[in-house]
Amino acid sequence: MFFSTPLISVALTMLASVTALPQPDQNTLTARQSSCPSGSYQYNQTACVACPAGNTCNGGSDSPQPCDYGRYQPNTGSTSCMQTQPGFFTNQRGSTTPAPCPAGSYQPYSQQAFCYGVPKGRFQSQSGKSFVCATCCGWAATGTNNVNPVNCTAPTPYAWPNSGDGCISSPTSCTRAATCAQAADGSCPGETIFG
């Protein structure tokens, strides 16, 4: 298929006139995209509104971005989320505050969405902790999620430290503890175990 010279000339003239049209300025496009300052977002395509708590806003978005699991933001107008610290968890997107791990559980790591249940032979009587306490000689914690150890009494008055097997009737070589309670400051009566 052959085109005549006048037809080619007309096509080139049309192409030249299209490229001669004003082209959008890249700086104008960028400015239009980021019309709201960081920490805010464009509401209804008209007004800039402060980013709500639990969210982040980069200024160029039409909607706030919720903080992810294990993160939170208590303040408005934010551009970043905070990491949930050990002993706490955040199991919802868009959280404004972290929740403390309840008694009987713990979380040794930051930025987590859950807490671990206390294993056998350990206990945690306080909330918001990153560690567990080992049971004392003469005390046992046979289940999981133990809040307090059990004082072994007759007919099975003995137990080894860290006993998850329960109280026994045979004497042990360890010295029985009169009490086995966590102190008000969170310190353990015996061994402290992390993770």
C-alpha positions, 0 to 999 in steps of 0.5 A, spaced: 500 500 500 502 506 497 501 513 500 501 519 496 506 525 497 500 530 499 497 525 504 503 524 507 504 531 508 497 532 511 499 527 516 506 530 518 502 537 519 497 534 523 502 531 528 506 537 528 500 541 530 498 536 536 505 536 539 505 544 539 499 544 543 501 546 551 503 540 555 502 539 562 507 542 567 510 536 571 511 541 577 503 543 577 501 535 577 505 534 583 503 540 586 496 538 585 497 531 587 500 534 594 495 539 595 495 538 603 501 538 607 503 532 611 499 529 616 493 531 613 488 529 607 484 532 602 476 531 604 471 531 599 476 534 594 476 540 597 478 541 604 485 539 608 483 535 614 488 533 620 489 525 619 485 522 625 488 518 630 490 511 629 492 513 622 497 516 618 497 521 612 502 523 607 498 529 604 497 526 597 492 521 599 485 522 599 484 518 605 487 516 611 491 510 612 490 506 618 496 503 622 497 496 621 497 490 626 502 491 632 502 499 631 498 504 633 497 512 633 494 516 639 495 523 636 491 526 630 495 529 624 501 524 624 505 521 618 507 515 622 505 509 627 508 507 633 510 500 635 507 496 640 512 495 645 513 488 649 508 486 654 503 489 649 499 488 643 495 491 638 490 486 634 486 491 630 488 496 624 487 503 626 488 502 633 489 509 637 492 505 643 496 498 645 493 493 650 496 490 655 497 483 655 492 480 661 495 476 667 496 469 665 500 472 658 506 475 656 509 478 650 517 479 649 517 482 642 515 489 640 510 490 634 506 484 635 498 483 635 497 477 640 500 475 647 503 468 649 499 464 654 504 462 660 506 455 659 506 450 665 511 451 670 511 458 670 506 464 672 504 471 670 500 475 675 500 482 672 498 485 666 503 488 661 509 484 662 514 481 657 516 475 661 514 470 666 516 467 673 518 460 674 514 457 680 518 456 687 520 449 690 513 447 693 509 450 688 506 448 682 503 451 675 500 445 671 496 448 666 497 454 661 495 461 662 497 461 670 496 467 674 498 464 680 502 458 682 499 453 687 501 451 694 502 444 694 499 441 701 498 434 704 498 429 701 502 431 696 506 437 699 512 437 695 514 440 688 520 442 684 522 449 682 518 450 675 514 444 676 509 444 671 507 436 673 504 438 679 505 437 686 508 430 689 508 426 695 516 425 695 520 430 698 525 434 694 532 436 695 530 444 694 528 448 700 521 449 700 519 456 699 514 459 704 511 464 699 511 464 691 508 471 689 510 476 684 512 483 687 508 489 686 514 492 682 513 485 677 519 482 680 519 474 680 520 470 687 525 466 683 527 465 676 525 470 671 524 468 664 524 472 657 521 469 651 
